[in-house]
Amino acid sequence: MWEIYEHRRMSRTLARLPQEALKRYEKWKDIVRISGPQGLRLIKGFHDESLKGERKGQRSSRLGQQYRVIYEVSAKEVLVYVLDLTAHDYRRK
């Protein structure tokens, strides 16, 4: 079993999330708890991928066309740290 830790600001983010994206996030958490990040890679709908640039070492999964969950994996401790749940906007600022 994998443990999932969410960043402390996730409660505010989840409150603003559309219902459909929230349901997909709950399903994402269920899959991660049972089979870990490897299980996400088997389900093509999540499009799980590693990130580059400033977010190197982090991973992203789709929760729909617009929303993404950004997370890090700590295999030594069997933990997944959810860092952000964001609308898909990776433009440089």
PDB file of N, CA, C and O in Angstrom, chain B, residues numbered from 101:
ATOM      1  N   MET B 101       0.839  -1.198   0.000  1.00  0.00           N
ATOM      2  CA  MET B 101       0.000   0.000   0.000  1.00  0.00           C
ATOM      3  C   MET B 101       0.877   1.251   0.000  1.00  0.00           C
ATOM      4  O   MET B 101       1.863   1.346   0.731  1.00  0.00           O
ATOM      5  N   TRP B 102       0.495   2.183  -0.821  1.00  0.00           N
ATOM      6  CA  TRP B 102       1.182   3.466  -0.903  1.00  0.00           C
ATOM      7  C   TRP B 102       0.427   4.489  -0.062  1.00  0.00           C
ATOM      8  O   TRP B 102      -0.797   4.427   0.056  1.00  0.00           O
ATOM      9  N   GLU B 103       1.155   5.415   0.513  1.00  0.00           N
ATOM     10  CA  GLU B 103       0.537   6.516   1.262  1.00  0.00           C
ATOM     11  C   GLU B 103       0.591   7.772   0.409  1.00  0.00           C
ATOM     12  O   GLU B 103       1.552   7.999  -0.326  1.00  0.00           O
ATOM     13  N   ILE B 104      -0.451   8.583   0.516  1.00  0.00           N
ATOM     14  CA  ILE B 104      -0.529   9.829  -0.241  1.00  0.00           C
ATOM     15  C   ILE B 104      -0.574  10.985   0.748  1.00  0.00           C
ATOM     16  O   ILE B 104      -1.427  11.031   1.635  1.00  0.00           O
ATOM     17  N   TYR B 105       0.357  11.912   0.580  1.00  0.00           N
ATOM     18  CA  TYR B 105       0.364  13.137   1.379  1.00  0.00           C
ATOM     19  C   TYR B 105       0.085  14.304   0.457  1.00  0.00           C
ATOM     20  O   TYR B 105       0.728  14.454  -0.582  1.00  0.00           O
ATOM     21  N   GLU B 106      -0.879  15.134   0.839  1.00  0.00           N
ATOM     22  CA  GLU B 106      -1.235  16.300   0.043  1.00  0.00           C
ATOM     23  C   GLU B 106      -0.636  17.551   0.664  1.00  0.00           C
ATOM     24  O   GLU B 106      -0.526  17.663   1.885  1.00  0.00           O
ATOM     25  N   HIS B 107      -0.252  18.481  -0.187  1.00  0.00           N
ATOM     26  CA  HIS B 107       0.257  19.764   0.284  1.00  0.00           C
ATOM     27  C   HIS B 107      -0.837  20.453   1.089  1.00  0.00           C
ATOM     28  O   HIS B 107      -2.023  20.235   0.839  1.00  0.00           O
ATOM     29  N   ARG B 108      -0.453  21.269   2.036  1.00  0.00           N
ATOM     30  CA  ARG B 108      -1.437  21.868   2.951  1.00  0.00           C
ATOM     31  C   ARG B 108      -2.441  22.786   2.255  1.00  0.00           C
ATOM     32  O   ARG B 108      -3.529  23.000   2.789  1.00  0.00           O
ATOM     33  N   ARG B 109      -2.119  23.330   1.094  1.00  0.00           N
ATOM     34  CA  ARG B 109      -3.059  24.218   0.402  1.00  0.00           C
ATOM     35  C   ARG B 109      -4.031  23.451  -0.508  1.00  0.00           C
ATOM     36  O   ARG B 109      -4.877  24.057  -1.165  1.00  0.00           O
ATOM     37  N   MET B 110      -3.906  22.124  -0.542  1.00  0.00           N
ATOM     38  CA  MET B 110      -4.767  21.318  -1.410  1.00  0.00           C
ATOM     39  C   MET B 110      -6.237  21.405  -1.006  1.00  0.00           C
ATOM     40  O   MET B 110      -7.108  21.301  -1.869  1.00  0.00           O
ATOM     41  N   SER B 111      -6.534  21.590   0.260  1.00  0.00           N
ATOM     42  CA  SER B 111      -7.935  21.668   0.682  1.00  0.00           C
ATOM     43  C   SER B 111      -8.636  22.856   0.030  1.00  0.00           C
ATOM     44  O   SER B 111      -9.801  22.751  -0.355  1.00  0.00           O
ATOM     45  N   ARG B 112      -7.944  23.974  -0.098  1.00  0.00           N
ATOM     46  CA  ARG B 112      -8.518  25.144  -0.767  1.00  0.00           C
ATOM     47  C   ARG B 112      -8.682  24.888  -2.265  1.00  0.00           C
ATOM     48  O   ARG B 112      -9.679  25.284  -2.868  1.00  0.00           O
ATOM     49  N   THR B 113      -7.703  24.231  -2.847  1.00  0.00           N
ATOM     50  CA  THR B 113      -7.757  23.931  -4.271  1.00  0.00           C
ATOM     51  C   THR B 113      -8.900  22.977  -4.582  1.00  0.00           C
ATOM     52  O   THR B 113      -9.626  23.171  -5.557  1.00  0.00           O
ATOM     53  N   LEU B 114      -9.063  21.949  -3.759  1.00  0.00           N
ATOM     54  CA  LEU B 114     -10.121  20.969  -3.987  1.00  0.00           C
ATOM     55  C   LEU B 114     -11.512  21.586  -3.849  1.00  0.00           C
ATOM     56  O   LEU B 114     -12.448  21.147  -4.518  1.00  0.00           O
ATOM     57  N   ALA B 115     -11.659  22.584  -3.004  1.00  0.00           N
ATOM     58  CA  ALA B 115     -12.952  23.233  -2.824  1.00  0.00           C
ATOM     59  C   ALA B 115     -13.389  23.978  -4.084  1.00  0.00           C
ATOM     60  O   ALA B 115     -14.586  24.126  -4.331  1.00  0.00           O
ATOM     61  N   ARG B 116     -12.442  24.442  -4.871  1.00  0.00           N
ATOM     62  CA  ARG B 116     -12.752  25.203  -6.091  1.00  0.00           C
ATOM     63  C   ARG B 116     -12.824  24.319  -7.337  1.00  0.00           C
ATOM     64  O   ARG B 116     -13.172  24.802  -8.415  1.00  0.00           O
ATOM     65  N   LEU B 117     -12.509  23.069  -7.206  1.00  0.00           N
ATOM     66  CA  LEU B 117     -12.420  22.158  -8.342  1.00  0.00           C
ATOM     67  C   LEU B 117     -13.808  21.756  -8.842  1.00  0.00           C
ATOM     68  O   LEU B 117     -14.708  21.534  -8.031  1.00  0.00           O
ATOM     69  N   PRO B 118     -14.000  21.656 -10.159  1.00  0.00           N
ATOM     70  CA  PRO B 118     -15.281  21.161 -10.674  1.00  0.00           C
ATOM     71  C   PRO B 118     -15.525  19.721 -10.213  1.00  0.00           C
ATOM     72  O   PRO B 118     -14.580  18.974  -9.961  1.00  0.00           O
ATOM     73  N   GLN B 119     -16.775  19.348 -10.109  1.00  0.00           N
ATOM     74  CA  GLN B 119     -17.147  18.040  -9.574  1.00  0.00           C
ATOM     75  C   GLN B 119     -16.525  16.892 -10.373  1.00  0.00           C
ATOM     76  O   GLN B 119     -16.066  15.914  -9.782  1.00  0.00           O
ATOM     77  N   GLU B 120     -16.503  16.994 -11.692  1.00  0.00           N
ATOM     78  CA  GLU B 120     -15.956  15.922 -12.528  1.00  0.00           C
ATOM     79  C   GLU B 120     -14.459  15.722 -12.269  1.00  0.00           C
ATOM     80  O   GLU B 120     -13.994  14.586 -12.176  1.00  0.00           O
ATOM     81  N   ALA B 121     -13.711  16.806 -12.154  1.00  0.00           N
ATOM     82  CA  ALA B 121     -12.272  16.714 -11.870  1.00  0.00           C
ATOM     83  C   ALA B 121     -12.043  16.163 -10.461  1.00  0.00           C
ATOM     84  O   ALA B 121     -11.086  15.421 -10.237  1.00  0.00           O
ATOM     85  N   LEU B 122     -12.891  16.511  -9.532  1.00  0.00           N
ATOM     86  CA  LEU B 122     -12.776  16.010  -8.160  1.00  0.00           C
ATOM     87  C   LEU B 122     -12.990  14.489  -8.116  1.00  0.00           C
ATOM     88  O   LEU B 122     -12.285  13.783  -7.394  1.00  0.00           O
ATOM     89  N   LYS B 123     -13.957  13.993  -8.884  1.00  0.00           N
ATOM     90  CA  LYS B 123     -14.194  12.554  -8.957  1.00  0.00           C
ATOM     91  C   LYS B 123     -12.979  11.833  -9.547  1.00  0.00           C
ATOM     92  O   LYS B 123     -12.582  10.776  -9.056  1.00  0.00           O
ATOM     93  N   ARG B 124     -12.392  12.406 -10.599  1.00  0.00           N
ATOM     94  CA  ARG B 124     -11.214  11.794 -11.217  1.00  0.00           C
ATOM     95  C   ARG B 124     -10.032  11.813 -10.252  1.00  0.00           C
ATOM     96  O   ARG B 124      -9.234  10.876 -10.234  1.00  0.00           O
ATOM     97  N   TYR B 125      -9.914  12.866  -9.454  1.00  0.00           N
ATOM     98  CA  TYR B 125      -8.838  12.938  -8.471  1.00  0.00           C
ATOM     99  C   TYR B 125      -9.001  11.845  -7.410  1.00  0.00           C
ATOM    100  O   TYR B 125      -8.020  11.217  -7.014  1.00  0.00           O
ATOM    101  N   GLU B 126     -10.216  11.622  -6.958  1.00  0.00           N
ATOM    102  CA  GLU B 126     -10.466  10.560  -5.977  1.00  0.00           C
ATOM    103  C   GLU B 126     -10.131   9.188  -6.574  1.00  0.00           C
ATOM    104  O   GLU B 126      -9.554   8.342  -5.891  1.00  0.00           O
ATOM    105  N   LYS B 127     -10.485   8.966  -7.834  1.00  0.00           N
ATOM    106  CA  LYS B 127     -10.150   7.710  -8.508  1.00  0.00           C
ATOM    107  C   LYS B 127      -8.631   7.585  -8.652  1.00  0.00           C
ATOM    108  O   LYS B 127      -8.081   6.497  -8.480  1.00  0.00           O
ATOM    109  N   TRP B 128      -7.951   8.696  -8.967  1.00  0.00           N
ATOM    110  CA  TRP B 128      -6.484   8.722  -9.074  1.00  0.00           C
ATOM    111  C   TRP B 128      -5.862   8.290  -7.750  1.00  0.00           C
ATOM    112  O   TRP B 128      -4.932   7.485  -7.736  1.00  0.00           O
ATOM    113  N   LYS B 129      -6.374   8.823  -6.629  1.00  0.00           N
ATOM    114  CA  LYS B 129      -5.852   8.469  -5.310  1.00  0.00           C
ATOM    115  C   LYS B 129      -6.072   6.990  -5.004  1.00  0.00           C
ATOM    116  O   LYS B 129      -5.196   6.342  -4.431  1.00  0.00           O
ATOM    117  N   ASP B 130      -7.224   6.452  -5.377  1.00  0.00           N
ATOM    118  CA  ASP B 130      -7.492   5.030  -5.152  1.00  0.00           C
ATOM    119  C   ASP B 130      -6.488   4.154  -5.889  1.00  0.00           C
ATOM    120  O   ASP B 130      -5.973   3.187  -5.329  1.00  0.00           O
ATOM    121  N   ILE B 131      -6.213   4.491  -7.141  1.00  0.00           N
ATOM    122  CA  ILE B 131      -5.267   3.709  -7.943  1.00  0.00           C
ATOM    123  C   ILE B 131      -3.876   3.788  -7.346  1.00  0.00           C
ATOM    124  O   ILE B 131      -3.179   2.776  -7.266  1.00  0.00           O
ATOM    125  N   VAL B 132      -3.456   4.982  -6.924  1.00  0.00           N
ATOM    126  CA  VAL B 132      -2.118   5.153  -6.347  1.00  0.00           C
ATOM    127  C   VAL B 132      -2.001   4.381  -5.033  1.00  0.00           C
ATOM    128  O   VAL B 132      -0.977   3.744  -4.786  1.00  0.00           O
ATOM    129  N   ARG B 133      -3.019   4.426  -4.197  1.00  0.00           N
ATOM    130  CA  ARG B 133      -2.966   3.693  -2.921  1.00  0.00           C
ATOM    131  C   ARG B 133      -2.790   2.192  -3.133  1.00  0.00           C
ATOM    132  O   ARG B 133      -2.048   1.538  -2.400  1.00  0.00           O
ATOM    133  N   ILE B 134      -3.468   1.657  -4.127  1.00  0.00           N
ATOM    134  CA  ILE B 134      -3.447   0.212  -4.344  1.00  0.00           C
ATOM    135  C   ILE B 134      -2.195  -0.242  -5.091  1.00  0.00           C
ATOM    136  O   ILE B 134      -1.509  -1.165  -4.651  1.00  0.00           O
ATOM    137  N   SER B 135      -1.894   0.408  -6.230  1.00  0.00           N
ATOM    138  CA  SER B 135      -0.813  -0.102  -7.075  1.00  0.00           C
ATOM    139  C   SER B 135       0.324   0.874  -7.297  1.00  0.00           C
ATOM    140  O   SER B 135       1.255   0.569  -8.042  1.00  0.00           O
ATOM    141  N   GLY B 136       0.274   2.039  -6.672  1.00  0.00           N
ATOM    142  CA  GLY B 136       1.364   2.992  -6.800  1.00  0.00           C
ATOM    143  C   GLY B 136       1.387   3.677  -8.157  1.00  0.00           C
ATOM    144  O   GLY B 136       0.483   3.483  -8.970  1.00  0.00           O
ATOM    145  N   PRO B 137       2.417   4.478  -8.402  1.00  0.00           N
ATOM    146  CA  PRO B 137       2.521   5.203  -9.672  1.00  0.00           C
ATOM    147  C   PRO B 137       2.597   4.282 -10.888  1.00  0.00           C
ATOM    148  O   PRO B 137       2.224   4.692 -11.988  1.00  0.00           O
ATOM    149  N   GLN B 138       3.068   3.055 -10.717  1.00  0.00           N
ATOM    150  CA  GLN B 138       3.140   2.126 -11.834  1.00  0.00           C
ATOM    151  C   GLN B 138       1.737   1.811 -12.361  1.00  0.00           C
ATOM    152  O   GLN B 138       1.555   1.618 -13.563  1.00  0.00           O
ATOM    153  N   GLY B 139       0.763   1.759 -11.478  1.00  0.00           N
ATOM    154  CA  GLY B 139      -0.614   1.505 -11.875  1.00  0.00           C
ATOM    155  C   GLY B 139      -1.180   2.616 -12.737  1.00  0.00           C
ATOM    156  O   GLY B 139      -1.998   2.358 -13.621  1.00  0.00           O
ATOM    157  N   LEU B 140      -0.753   3.857 -12.493  1.00  0.00           N
ATOM    158  CA  LEU B 140      -1.209   4.987 -13.297  1.00  0.00           C
ATOM    159  C   LEU B 140      -0.709   4.876 -14.734  1.00  0.00           C
ATOM    160  O   LEU B 140      -1.408   5.261 -15.671  1.00  0.00           O
ATOM    161  N   ARG B 141       0.483   4.357 -14.902  1.00  0.00           N
ATOM    162  CA  ARG B 141       1.064   4.247 -16.242  1.00  0.00           C
ATOM    163  C   ARG B 141       0.325   3.212 -17.084  1.00  0.00           C
ATOM    164  O   ARG B 141       0.380   3.262 -18.313  1.00  0.00           O
ATOM    165  N   LEU B 142      -0.357   2.287 -16.443  1.00  0.00           N
ATOM    166  CA  LEU B 142      -1.109   1.273 -17.174  1.00  0.00           C
ATOM    167  C   LEU B 142      -2.444   1.793 -17.694  1.00  0.00           C
ATOM    168  O   LEU B 142      -3.008   1.223 -18.628  1.00  0.00           O
ATOM    169  N   ILE B 143      -2.950   2.859 -17.105  1.00  0.00           N
ATOM    170  CA  ILE B 143      -4.227   3.442 -17.523  1.00  0.00           C
ATOM    171  C   ILE B 143      -3.929   4.642 -18.411  1.00  0.00           C
ATOM    172  O   ILE B 143      -3.478   5.681 -17.929  1.00  0.00           O
ATOM    173  N   LYS B 144      -4.180   4.499 -19.693  1.00  0.00           N
ATOM    174  CA  LYS B 144      -3.795   5.532 -20.659  1.00  0.00           C
ATOM    175  C   LYS B 144      -4.559   6.843 -20.477  1.00  0.00           C
ATOM    176  O   LYS B 144      -4.068   7.893 -20.890  1.00  0.00           O
ATOM    177  N   GLY B 145      -5.722   6.810 -19.884  1.00  0.00           N
ATOM    178  CA  GLY B 145      -6.521   8.020 -19.700  1.00  0.00           C
ATOM    179  C   GLY B 145      -5.873   9.056 -18.798  1.00  0.00           C
ATOM    180  O   GLY B 145      -6.176  10.245 -18.906  1.00  0.00           O
ATOM    181  N   PHE B 146      -4.987   8.623 -17.912  1.00  0.00           N
ATOM    182  CA  PHE B 146      -4.324   9.564 -17.019  1.00  0.00           C
ATOM    183  C   PHE B 146      -3.097  10.213 -17.659  1.00  0.00           C
ATOM    184  O   PHE B 146      -2.632  11.242 -17.166  1.00  0.00           O
ATOM    185  N   HIS B 147      -2.562   9.651 -18.732  1.00  0.00           N
ATOM    186  CA  HIS B 147      -1.391  10.196 -19.424  1.00  0.00           C
ATOM    187  C   HIS B 147      -0.301  10.582 -18.431  1.00  0.00           C
ATOM    188  O   HIS B 147       0.216  11.699 -18.466  1.00  0.00           O
ATOM    189  N   ASP B 148       0.039   9.662 -17.559  1.00  0.00           N
ATOM    190  CA  ASP B 148       1.063   9.915 -16.546  1.00  0.00           C
ATOM    191  C   ASP B 148       2.419  10.106 -17.214  1.00  0.00           C
ATOM    192  O   ASP B 148       2.828   9.292 -18.043  1.00  0.00           O
ATOM    193  N   GLU B 149       3.123  11.190 -16.851  1.00  0.00           N
ATOM    194  CA  GLU B 149       4.405  11.485 -17.486  1.00  0.00           C
ATOM    195  C   GLU B 149       5.315  12.235 -16.531  1.00  0.00           C
ATOM    196  O   GLU B 149       4.854  12.897 -15.601  1.00  0.00           O
ATOM    197  N   SER B 150       6.616  12.122 -16.772  1.00  0.00           N
ATOM    198  CA  SER B 150       7.580  12.892 -15.981  1.00  0.00           C
ATOM    199  C   SER B 150       7.682  14.290 -16.578  1.00  0.00           C
ATOM    200  O   SER B 150       7.478  14.483 -17.776  1.00  0.00           O
ATOM    201  N   LEU B 151       7.998  15.253 -15.732  1.00  0.00           N
ATOM    202  CA  LEU B 151       8.071  16.649 -16.163  1.00  0.00           C
ATOM    203  C   LEU B 151       9.516  17.081 -16.366  1.00  0.00           C
ATOM    204  O   LEU B 151      10.447  16.436 -15.883  1.00  0.00           O
ATOM    205  N   LYS B 152       9.686  18.177 -17.086  1.00  0.00           N
ATOM    206  CA  LYS B 152      11.016  18.700 -17.400  1.00  0.00           C
ATOM    207  C   LYS B 152      11.145  20.124 -16.871  1.00  0.00           C
ATOM    208  O   LYS B 152      10.187  20.695 -16.350  1.00  0.00           O
ATOM    209  N   GLY B 153      12.321  20.677 -17.009  1.00  0.00           N
ATOM    210  CA  GLY B 153      12.555  22.071 -16.640  1.00  0.00           C
ATOM    211  C   GLY B 153      12.528  22.287 -15.150  1.00  0.00           C
ATOM    212  O   GLY B 153      13.154  21.542 -14.395  1.00  0.00           O
ATOM    213  N   GLU B 154      11.796  23.317 -14.716  1.00  0.00           N
ATOM    214  CA  GLU B 154      11.717  23.660 -13.296  1.00  0.00           C
ATOM    215  C   GLU B 154      11.089  22.540 -12.463  1.00  0.00           C
ATOM    216  O   GLU B 154      11.349  22.440 -11.264  1.00  0.00           O
ATOM    217  N   ARG B 155      10.280  21.716 -13.081  1.00  0.00           N
ATOM    218  CA  ARG B 155       9.576  20.636 -12.371  1.00  0.00           C
ATOM    219  C   ARG B 155      10.242  19.280 -12.592  1.00  0.00           C
ATOM    220  O   ARG B 155       9.587  18.246 -12.463  1.00  0.00           O
ATOM    221  N   LYS B 156      11.515  19.270 -12.918  1.00  0.00           N
ATOM    222  CA  LYS B 156      12.235  18.017 -13.124  1.00  0.00           C
ATOM    223  C   LYS B 156      12.206  17.199 -11.829  1.00  0.00           C
ATOM    224  O   LYS B 156      12.413  17.739 -10.743  1.00  0.00           O
ATOM    225  N   GLY B 157      11.948  15.900 -11.951  1.00  0.00           N
ATOM    226  CA  GLY B 157      11.828  15.028 -10.786  1.00  0.00           C
ATOM    227  C   GLY B 157      10.397  14.862 -10.319  1.00  0.00           C
ATOM    228  O   GLY B 157      10.119  14.055  -9.432  1.00  0.00           O
ATOM    229  N   GLN B 158       9.484  15.623 -10.910  1.00  0.00           N
ATOM    230  CA  GLN B 158       8.070  15.519 -10.566  1.00  0.00           C
ATOM    231  C   GLN B 158       7.333  14.838 -11.710  1.00  0.00           C
ATOM    232  O   GLN B 158       7.866  14.714 -12.813  1.00  0.00           O
ATOM    233  N   ARG B 159       6.112  14.399 -11.446  1.00  0.00           N
ATOM    234  CA  ARG B 159       5.293  13.733 -12.452  1.00  0.00           C
ATOM    235  C   ARG B 159       3.939  14.429 -12.552  1.00  0.00           C
ATOM    236  O   ARG B 159       3.527  15.149 -11.642  1.00  0.00           O
ATOM    237  N   SER B 160       3.264  14.206 -13.660  1.00  0.00           N
ATOM    238  CA  SER B 160       1.964  14.810 -13.911  1.00  0.00           C
ATOM    239  C   SER B 160       1.003  13.749 -14.431  1.00  0.00           C
ATOM    240  O   SER B 160       1.390  12.881 -15.213  1.00  0.00           O
ATOM    241  N   SER B 161      -0.258  13.823 -13.992  1.00  0.00           N
ATOM    242  CA  SER B 161      -1.331  12.961 -14.499  1.00  0.00           C
ATOM    243  C   SER B 161      -2.512  13.841 -14.853  1.00  0.00           C
ATOM    244  O   SER B 161      -2.805  14.808 -14.150  1.00  0.00           O
ATOM    245  N   ARG B 162      -3.187  13.512 -15.938  1.00  0.00           N
ATOM    246  CA  ARG B 162      -4.361  14.269 -16.355  1.00  0.00           C
ATOM    247  C   ARG B 162      -5.584  13.834 -15.573  1.00  0.00           C
ATOM    248  O   ARG B 162      -5.802  12.647 -15.330  1.00  0.00           O
ATOM    249  N   LEU B 163      -6.376  14.818 -15.185  1.00  0.00           N
ATOM    250  CA  LEU B 163      -7.658  14.543 -14.536  1.00  0.00           C
ATOM    251  C   LEU B 163      -8.807  14.922 -15.451  1.00  0.00           C
ATOM    252  O   LEU B 163      -9.968  14.885 -15.044  1.00  0.00           O
ATOM    253  N   GLY B 164      -8.501  15.272 -16.640  1.00  0.00           N
ATOM    254  CA  GLY B 164      -9.462  15.713 -17.636  1.00  0.00           C
ATOM    255  C   GLY B 164      -8.681  16.501 -18.660  1.00  0.00           C
ATOM    256  O   GLY B 164      -7.450  16.494 -18.648  1.00  0.00           O
ATOM    257  N   GLN B 165      -9.375  17.170 -19.537  1.00  0.00           N
ATOM    258  CA  GLN B 165      -8.662  17.928 -20.558  1.00  0.00           C
ATOM    259  C   GLN B 165      -7.937  19.128 -19.962  1.00  0.00           C
ATOM    260  O   GLN B 165      -6.893  19.524 -20.479  1.00  0.00           O
ATOM    261  N   GLN B 166      -8.451  19.705 -18.910  1.00  0.00           N
ATOM    262  CA  GLN B 166      -7.872  20.918 -18.360  1.00  0.00           C
ATOM    263  C   GLN B 166      -7.018  20.698 -17.111  1.00  0.00           C
ATOM    264  O   GLN B 166      -5.976  21.339 -16.975  1.00  0.00           O
ATOM    265  N   TYR B 167      -7.414  19.831 -16.212  1.00  0.00           N
ATOM    266  CA  TYR B 167      -6.760  19.736 -14.912  1.00  0.00           C
ATOM    267  C   TYR B 167      -5.689  18.655 -14.851  1.00  0.00           C
ATOM    268  O   TYR B 167      -5.824  17.587 -15.449  1.00  0.00           O
ATOM    269  N   ARG B 168      -4.614  18.959 -14.108  1.00  0.00           N
ATOM    270  CA  ARG B 168      -3.494  18.045 -13.911  1.00  0.00           C
ATOM    271  C   ARG B 168      -3.177  17.958 -12.423  1.00  0.00           C
ATOM    272  O   ARG B 168      -3.340  18.930 -11.685  1.00  0.00           O
ATOM    273  N   VAL B 169      -2.724  16.786 -11.993  1.00  0.00           N
ATOM    274  CA  VAL B 169      -2.208  16.632 -10.641  1.00  0.00           C
ATOM    275  C   VAL B 169      -0.701  16.489 -10.769  1.00  0.00           C
ATOM    276  O   VAL B 169      -0.209  15.665 -11.540  1.00  0.00           O
ATOM    277  N   ILE B 170       0.030  17.297 -10.006  1.00  0.00           N
ATOM    278  CA  ILE B 170       1.494  17.297 -10.008  1.00  0.00           C
ATOM    279  C   ILE B 170       1.937  16.620  -8.713  1.00  0.00           C
ATOM    280  O   ILE B 170       1.477  16.982  -7.630  1.00  0.00           O
ATOM    281  N   TYR B 171       2.834  15.636  -8.828  1.00  0.00           N
ATOM    282  CA  TYR B 171       3.244  14.906  -7.631  1.00  0.00           C
ATOM    283  C   TYR B 171       4.684  14.426  -7.741  1.00  0.00           C
ATOM    284  O   TYR B 171       5.268  14.397  -8.824  1.00  0.00           O
ATOM    285  N   GLU B 172       5.243  14.048  -6.588  1.00  0.00           N
ATOM    286  CA  GLU B 172       6.575  13.453  -6.491  1.00  0.00           C
ATOM    287  C   GLU B 172       6.429  12.081  -5.836  1.00  0.00           C
ATOM    288  O   GLU B 172       5.505  11.844  -5.059  1.00  0.00           O
ATOM    289  N   VAL B 173       7.351  11.193  -6.163  1.00  0.00           N
ATOM    290  CA  VAL B 173       7.330   9.842  -5.607  1.00  0.00           C
ATOM    291  C   VAL B 173       8.574   9.641  -4.764  1.00  0.00           C
ATOM    292  O   VAL B 173       9.683   9.952  -5.196  1.00  0.00           O
ATOM    293  N   SER B 174       8.387   9.124  -3.571  1.00  0.00           N
ATOM    294  CA  SER B 174       9.497   8.745  -2.715  1.00  0.00           C
ATOM    295  C   SER B 174       9.421   7.230  -2.534  1.00  0.00           C
ATOM    296  O   SER B 174       8.729   6.737  -1.643  1.00  0.00           O
ATOM    297  N   ALA B 175      10.134   6.502  -3.379  1.00  0.00           N
ATOM    298  CA  ALA B 175      10.063   5.035  -3.366  1.00  0.00           C
ATOM    299  C   ALA B 175      10.687   4.441  -2.103  1.00  0.00           C
ATOM    300  O   ALA B 175      10.303   3.351  -1.679  1.00  0.00           O
ATOM    301  N   LYS B 176      11.639   5.145  -1.502  1.00  0.00           N
ATOM    302  CA  LYS B 176      12.279   4.628  -0.293  1.00  0.00           C
ATOM    303  C   LYS B 176      11.277   4.461   0.834  1.00  0.00           C
ATOM    304  O   LYS B 176      11.385   3.533   1.637  1.00  0.00           O
ATOM    305  N   GLU B 177      10.302   5.361   0.896  1.00  0.00           N
ATOM    306  CA  GLU B 177       9.323   5.341   1.976  1.00  0.00           C
ATOM    307  C   GLU B 177       7.939   4.912   1.502  1.00  0.00           C
ATOM    308  O   GLU B 177       7.006   4.869   2.304  1.00  0.00           O
ATOM    309  N   VAL B 178       7.785   4.596   0.231  1.00  0.00           N
ATOM    310  CA  VAL B 178       6.511   4.233  -0.373  1.00  0.00           C
ATOM    311  C   VAL B 178       5.489   5.355  -0.154  1.00  0.00           C
ATOM    312  O   VAL B 178       4.393   5.122   0.356  1.00  0.00           O
ATOM    313  N   LEU B 179       5.865   6.558  -0.544  1.00  0.00           N
ATOM    314  CA  LEU B 179       5.026   7.739  -0.379  1.00  0.00           C
ATOM    315  C   LEU B 179       4.843   8.455  -1.709  1.00  0.00           C
ATOM    316  O   LEU B 179       5.713   8.412  -2.579  1.00  0.00           O
ATOM    317  N   VAL B 180       3.700   9.112  -1.852  1.00  0.00           N
ATOM    318  CA  VAL B 180       3.433   9.990  -2.986  1.00  0.00           C
ATOM    319  C   VAL B 180       3.065  11.342  -2.403  1.00  0.00           C
ATOM    320  O   VAL B 180       2.115  11.442  -1.627  1.00  0.00           O
ATOM    321  N   TYR B 181       3.799  12.379  -2.764  1.00  0.00           N
ATOM    322  CA  TYR B 181       3.537  13.737  -2.294  1.00  0.00           C
ATOM    323  C   TYR B 181       2.802  14.501  -3.388  1.00  0.00           C
ATOM    324  O   TYR B 181       3.385  14.776  -4.437  1.00  0.00           O
ATOM    325  N   VAL B 182       1.537  14.851  -3.172  1.00  0.00           N
ATOM    326  CA  VAL B 182       0.780  15.639  -4.138  1.00  0.00           C
ATOM    327  C   VAL B 182       1.124  17.099  -3.882  1.00  0.00           C
ATOM    328  O   VAL B 182       0.819  17.642  -2.821  1.00  0.00           O
ATOM    329  N   LEU B 183       1.760  17.725  -4.861  1.00  0.00           N
ATOM    330  CA  LEU B 183       2.227  19.099  -4.706  1.00  0.00           C
ATOM    331  C   LEU B 183       1.203  20.117  -5.168  1.00  0.00           C
ATOM    332  O   LEU B 183       1.047  21.169  -4.548  1.00  0.00           O
ATOM    333  N   ASP B 184       0.508  19.815  -6.244  1.00  0.00           N
ATOM    334  CA  ASP B 184      -0.389  20.806  -6.807  1.00  0.00           C
ATOM    335  C   ASP B 184      -1.435  20.123  -7.668  1.00  0.00           C
ATOM    336  O   ASP B 184      -1.188  19.058  -8.234  1.00  0.00           O
ATOM    337  N   LEU B 185      -2.589  20.731  -7.762  1.00  0.00           N
ATOM    338  CA  LEU B 185      -3.625  20.316  -8.677  1.00  0.00           C
ATOM    339  C   LEU B 185      -3.996  21.575  -9.424  1.00  0.00           C
ATOM    340  O   LEU B 185      -4.582  22.487  -8.839  1.00  0.00           O
ATOM    341  N   THR B 186      -3.674  21.648 -10.686  1.00  0.00           N
ATOM    342  CA  THR B 186      -3.725  22.910 -11.384  1.00  0.00           C
ATOM    343  C   THR B 186      -4.436  22.798 -12.723  1.00  0.00           C
ATOM    344  O   THR B 186      -4.482  21.731 -13.335  1.00  0.00           O
ATOM    345  N   ALA B 187      -4.992  23.926 -13.164  1.00  0.00           N
ATOM    346  CA  ALA B 187      -5.493  24.001 -14.528  1.00  0.00           C
ATOM    347  C   ALA B 187      -4.275  23.954 -15.439  1.00  0.00           C
ATOM    348  O   ALA B 187      -3.229  24.506 -15.099  1.00  0.00           O
ATOM    349  N   HIS B 188      -4.395  23.314 -16.570  1.00  0.00           N
ATOM    350  CA  HIS B 188      -3.254  23.097 -17.458  1.00  0.00           C
ATOM    351  C   HIS B 188      -2.835  24.419 -18.094  1.00  0.00           C
ATOM    352  O   HIS B 188      -3.385  24.830 -19.116  1.00  0.00           O
ATOM    353  N   ASP B 189      -1.864  25.072 -17.484  1.00  0.00           N
ATOM    354  CA  ASP B 189      -1.334  26.330 -18.015  1.00  0.00           C
ATOM    355  C   ASP B 189       0.153  26.362 -17.696  1.00  0.00           C
ATOM    356  O   ASP B 189       0.559  26.840 -16.636  1.00  0.00           O
ATOM    357  N   TYR B 190       0.959  25.853 -18.613  1.00  0.00           N
ATOM    358  CA  TYR B 190       2.387  25.763 -18.382  1.00  0.00           C
ATOM    359  C   TYR B 190       3.161  26.872 -19.076  1.00  0.00           C
ATOM    360  O   TYR B 190       4.358  26.732 -19.323  1.00  0.00           O
ATOM    361  N   ARG B 191       2.485  27.975 -19.393  1.00  0.00           N
ATOM    362  CA  ARG B 191       3.187  29.076 -20.037  1.00  0.00           C
ATOM    363  C   ARG B 191       4.245  29.638 -19.112  1.00  0.00           C
ATOM    364  O   ARG B 191       4.067  29.674 -17.895  1.00  0.00           O
ATOM    365  N   ARG B 192       5.324  30.067 -19.685  1.00  0.00           N
ATOM    366  CA  ARG B 192       6.386  30.693 -18.877  1.00  0.00           C
ATOM    367  C   ARG B 192       5.927  32.045 -18.420  1.00  0.00           C
ATOM    368  O   ARG B 192       5.259  32.778 -19.150  1.00  0.00           O
ATOM    369  N   LYS B 193       6.294  32.369 -17.204  1.00  0.00           N
ATOM    370  CA  LYS B 193       5.852  33.655 -16.640  1.00  0.00           C
ATOM    371  C   LYS B 193       7.033  34.530 -16.367  1.00  0.00           C
ATOM    372  O   LYS B 193       6.872  35.654 -15.891  1.00  0.00           O
TER     373      LYS B 193
END
